């Protein structure tokens, strides 16, 4: 094996690693991204980038305690700003944290 073969092999492995890294951030997954990059090269990387990106939801943190938040929702319920079903939904969310 000469130098040109090693260069081609190295480039092909770069496509596999590129597919792996791109797949980690997408629904397709890192293993599938690796295999697509390995077997299909640049076309496989394009396929990986066409898949959906994983969306991480940032949790909303507040300094209020659960009791304070419950009181706030109870006040909204008492004032008529929210319905009882909306209050129960929010209460369930707070108590299941």
Secondary structure, DSSP 8 states (H G I E B T S, - for coil): --HHHHHHHHHHHHHHHHHHHHHHTBTT-HHHHHHHHHHHTHHHHHHHHHS-B---------SS-HHHHHHHHHHHHHHTSS-HHHHHHHHHHHHT-
